[in-house]
C-alpha cells in the first residue's frame, strides 16, 4: 500500500476509489492466508485444532465460502470454487488499474467491493471539472452497442462500465430499448454502459424505466443505484416483472 500511495499523488476521485479497493482486497487476502496457514499447521499436528480451523476445513469440503472470509469480502452467492476464480479476476483487474492509476477503458463495475463509491467518483470528477454542486447532480446511463473489447480508451468524462446482466427482461441493441426476455434466457448480458454525471434537472425522464441495480440475485440489501433505461412499454410493466440489473449471477 505504501508504494501505491506514492504512485497516486494527485488523489483524484478515481484514484481514491482504487486505493480503497486495494486496501480492502489486502485485508481479505491476508485473512485467507492467515487462516489457511493455521489450518495447514493444524493438519500437520504442529498446532492444536480449534473450532475456527474445523469450520474452515468443513467449508472447503462443502464448497462454501468460510465465514471469516465472507465478513471481509463482498456480497456473493457463488460456491467456494467459483468464488475463488472470481476473486482472482478481481485481483487482476486491480493490479492493472493500480499499475499507473489511469482509468481503464471499460471498468468492471461488479469487480468492486463498493461499486457505489466508483459511481459517486464519476459525479465528483464531473462536479470538480464544471464547478457544479454535487447535491444537484445525477447519473445518466446510456447503453452503447459495443462490447468491452471494442474500447481502447476511457471517455473524456464519465466512464464505460461492463459486466452487468438484466433479469426479468432483455436489452434490444437494435432498438436501444428494454424488451421481453427470450425463453430460457434468465440473465442476458448487457452491452457496455456509458455512465456520466448531468445536472439533475437535465436528466431525461420521458419513456424511461427506473431500473434498480443490485450486486447479486439476492437483491434487497445489495442495492446500489437506479439507472433510467429507455422503454416503449409503460414502465409499470417492467416494475411488475421485477426487471433489474445485476452485477453478478
C-alpha positions as CSV (number, residue, x, y, z in Angstrom):
1,X,0.0,0.0,0.0
2,X,2.9,2.4,0.7
3,X,4.1,2.1,-2.9
4,X,0.6,2.7,-4.2
5,X,0.1,5.8,-2.1
6,X,3.3,7.2,-3.5
7,X,2.2,6.5,-7.1
8,X,-1.3,8.1,-6.6
9,X,0.0,11.6,-6.0
10,X,-3.0,13.5,-7.5
11,X,-5.6,11.8,-5.4
12,X,-8.4,12.2,-8.0
13,X,-11.8,10.7,-7.0
14,X,-10.9,7.6,-9.2
15,X,-7.5,7.2,-7.5
16,X,-9.1,7.3,-4.1
17,X,-11.6,4.6,-5.1
18,X,-8.7,2.4,-6.5
19,X,-6.7,2.8,-3.2
20,X,-9.7,1.9,-1.1
21,X,-10.4,-1.2,-3.2
22,X,-6.7,-2.3,-3.0
23,X,-6.8,-1.9,0.8
24,X,-9.9,-4.0,1.2
25,X,-8.5,-6.7,-1.1
26,X,-5.4,-6.8,1.1
27,X,-7.5,-7.3,4.2
28,X,-9.3,-10.2,2.6
29,X,-6.3,-12.0,1.1
30,X,-4.3,-11.5,4.4
31,X,-7.1,-13.2,6.3
32,X,-7.3,-16.0,3.8
33,X,-3.5,-16.6,4.0
34,X,-3.6,-16.5,7.8
35,X,-6.4,-19.0,8.3
36,X,-5.2,-21.4,5.6
37,X,-1.7,-21.4,7.1
38,X,-3.1,-22.1,10.6
39,X,-5.2,-24.9,9.2
40,X,-2.2,-26.4,7.4
41,X,-0.2,-26.4,10.6
42,X,-3.2,-27.9,12.5
43,X,-3.5,-30.8,10.0
44,X,0.3,-31.5,10.3
45,X,-0.1,-31.6,14.1
46,X,2.0,-28.6,14.8
47,X,-0.9,-26.6,16.2
48,X,-3.9,-27.6,18.2
49,X,-7.1,-27.7,16.1
50,X,-9.6,-25.0,17.1
51,X,-13.2,-24.6,16.3
52,X,-12.4,-21.9,13.7
53,X,-10.0,-24.3,11.9
54,X,-12.6,-27.1,11.8
55,X,-15.1,-24.6,10.4
56,X,-12.7,-23.6,7.7
57,X,-12.0,-27.3,6.9
58,X,-15.7,-28.1,6.6
59,X,-16.4,-25.0,4.4
60,X,-13.6,-26.1,2.0
61,X,-15.0,-29.6,1.9
62,X,-18.6,-28.4,1.3
63,X,-17.6,-25.8,-1.3
64,X,-18.8,-22.9,0.8
65,X,-17.1,-19.6,1.4
66,X,-15.8,-19.6,5.0
67,X,-17.5,-17.2,7.4
68,X,-14.3,-15.3,8.4
69,X,-13.7,-14.6,4.7
70,X,-17.3,-13.6,4.0
71,X,-17.1,-10.9,6.7
72,X,-14.2,-9.2,4.9
73,X,-15.5,-9.9,1.3
74,X,-18.2,-8.5,-1.0
75,X,-21.7,-10.0,-1.3
76,X,-21.7,-13.1,-3.4
77,X,-23.9,-16.2,-3.9
78,X,-21.2,-18.3,-5.5
79,X,-19.8,-21.6,-4.2
80,X,-16.2,-21.5,-3.0
81,X,-14.5,-22.8,-6.2
82,X,-16.3,-20.2,-8.4
83,X,-15.9,-17.5,-5.7
84,X,-12.1,-18.0,-5.7
85,X,-12.0,-17.8,-9.6
86,X,-14.0,-14.6,-9.3
87,X,-11.6,-13.3,-6.6
88,X,-8.6,-13.9,-8.9
89,X,-10.2,-11.9,-11.7
90,X,-10.9,-9.0,-9.3
91,X,-7.2,-9.1,-8.1
92,X,-6.0,-9.0,-11.7
93,X,-8.3,-6.1,-12.5
94,X,-7.0,-4.1,-9.5
95,X,-3.4,-4.9,-10.4
96,X,-3.8,-3.5,-13.9
97,X,-5.6,-0.3,-12.6
98,X,-3.0,0.2,-9.8
99,X,0.0,-0.1,-12.1
100,X,-0.5,3.5,-13.4
101,X,-3.8,4.6,-11.8
102,X,-5.2,5.6,-15.2
103,X,-8.9,4.8,-15.5
104,X,-9.4,1.6,-17.5
105,X,-11.0,1.9,-21.0
106,X,-14.0,-0.1,-19.6
107,X,-14.5,-0.6,-15.9
108,X,-15.8,-3.9,-14.5
109,X,-18.3,-2.5,-12.1
110,X,-19.1,-5.9,-10.5
111,X,-15.4,-6.2,-9.5
112,X,-15.6,-3.6,-6.8
113,X,-16.2,-4.2,-3.1
114,X,-18.1,-0.9,-3.1
115,X,-19.5,0.0,-6.6
116,X,-21.3,3.0,-5.2
117,X,-18.0,4.7,-4.4
118,X,-17.0,4.5,-8.1
119,X,-20.3,5.9,-9.3
120,X,-20.0,8.7,-6.8
121,X,-16.5,9.4,-8.0
122,X,-17.9,9.9,-11.5
123,X,-20.1,12.7,-10.1
124,X,-17.3,14.1,-8.1
125,X,-14.9,14.3,-11.0
126,X,-17.6,16.0,-13.2
127,X,-18.5,18.4,-10.4
128,X,-14.9,19.5,-9.9
129,X,-14.4,20.0,-13.6
130,X,-17.5,22.1,-14.2
131,X,-17.8,23.6,-10.7
132,X,-21.3,22.1,-10.3
133,X,-22.9,21.5,-6.8
134,X,-22.6,17.8,-6.1
135,X,-26.1,17.5,-4.5
136,X,-27.8,18.7,-7.7
137,X,-26.3,16.1,-9.9
138,X,-27.4,12.7,-11.0
139,X,-26.1,9.9,-13.2
140,X,-27.2,9.3,-16.7
141,X,-26.8,5.9,-18.2
142,X,-26.5,5.4,-22.0
143,X,-26.4,1.9,-23.3
144,X,-23.8,1.5,-26.1
145,X,-24.0,-1.1,-28.9
146,X,-20.5,-2.3,-28.2
147,X,-18.7,-4.9,-26.0
148,X,-15.8,-4.4,-23.7
149,X,-13.2,-5.4,-26.4
150,X,-14.3,-2.6,-28.7
151,X,-13.0,0.2,-26.3
152,X,-9.3,1.1,-26.2
153,X,-9.5,4.3,-24.1
154,X,-11.8,5.8,-21.4
155,X,-14.3,8.6,-22.4
156,X,-13.3,12.2,-21.7
157,X,-15.9,12.5,-19.0
158,X,-17.7,9.7,-17.1
159,X,-16.8,6.0,-17.6
160,X,-17.6,3.0,-19.6
161,X,-18.7,0.1,-17.4
162,X,-19.3,-3.6,-18.3
163,X,-20.2,-6.9,-16.6
164,X,-23.9,-6.2,-16.0
165,X,-26.8,-8.6,-16.5
166,X,-30.5,-8.0,-16.8
167,X,-33.1,-10.1,-15.0
168,X,-36.8,-10.2,-16.0
169,X,-36.3,-8.8,-19.5
170,X,-33.5,-8.1,-22.0
171,X,-31.9,-5.2,-23.8
172,X,-32.5,-5.0,-27.5
173,X,-29.4,-3.5,-29.0
174,X,-31.0,-2.6,-32.4
175,X,-33.9,-0.6,-31.0
176,X,-32.0,0.6,-27.9
177,X,-34.8,-0.4,-25.5
178,X,-35.9,-2.9,-22.9
179,X,-38.0,-5.7,-24.5
180,X,-39.5,-9.0,-23.4
181,X,-37.0,-11.7,-22.3
182,X,-36.4,-14.8,-24.5
183,X,-37.4,-18.2,-23.2
184,X,-34.6,-19.9,-21.1
185,X,-32.5,-16.7,-21.1
186,X,-32.7,-15.8,-17.5
187,X,-30.0,-13.2,-17.2
188,X,-28.8,-11.9,-20.6
189,X,-25.6,-9.8,-20.6
190,X,-25.8,-6.1,-21.2
191,X,-23.6,-4.2,-23.7
192,X,-21.2,-1.7,-22.2
193,X,-22.9,1.2,-20.4
194,X,-21.7,4.8,-20.7
195,X,-22.2,6.4,-17.2
196,X,-21.8,10.2,-16.9
197,X,-23.0,12.9,-14.5
198,X,-25.5,15.5,-15.5
199,X,-27.4,18.2,-13.6
200,X,-30.5,16.6,-12.1
201,X,-32.9,18.9,-13.9
202,X,-31.4,18.0,-17.3
203,X,-31.9,14.3,-16.9
204,X,-34.2,12.6,-19.4
205,X,-37.2,11.0,-17.7
206,X,-39.8,10.5,-20.6
207,X,-40.2,6.9,-21.8
208,X,-37.8,5.7,-19.1
209,X,-37.9,2.8,-16.7
210,X,-36.1,3.5,-13.4
211,X,-34.2,0.2,-13.3
212,X,-32.6,-0.7,-10.0
213,X,-29.0,-2.2,-9.9
214,X,-28.1,-4.9,-7.4
215,X,-24.8,-6.7,-6.6
216,X,-26.4,-10.2,-6.6
217,X,-29.6,-12.1,-7.3
218,X,-30.5,-11.8,-3.6
219,X,-31.3,-8.1,-4.3
220,X,-32.6,-6.4,-1.1
221,X,-29.5,-5.2,0.8
222,X,-27.3,-5.4,-2.2
223,X,-29.0,-2.4,-3.9
224,X,-26.5,0.1,-5.5
225,X,-28.2,2.6,-7.7
226,X,-31.0,3.3,-10.2
227,X,-30.4,3.8,-13.9
228,X,-33.0,5.2,-16.3
229,X,-33.3,2.9,-19.3
230,X,-35.3,3.6,-22.4
231,X,-38.6,1.7,-22.9
232,X,-41.5,1.7,-25.4
233,X,-43.9,0.0,-23.0
234,X,-45.2,1.6,-19.8
235,X,-42.6,1.5,-17.0
236,X,-45.1,-0.2,-14.7
237,X,-44.9,-3.3,-16.9
238,X,-41.2,-3.7,-16.0
239,X,-41.8,-2.9,-12.4
240,X,-44.4,-5.7,-12.1
241,X,-41.9,-8.1,-13.9
242,X,-39.3,-7.2,-11.3
243,X,-36.8,-6.1,-14.0
244,X,-33.4,-5.2,-12.5
245,X,-29.7,-5.1,-13.4
246,X,-27.3,-7.5,-11.6
247,X,-23.5,-7.2,-11.2
248,X,-23.1,-11.0,-10.5
249,X,-25.2,-14.0,-11.5
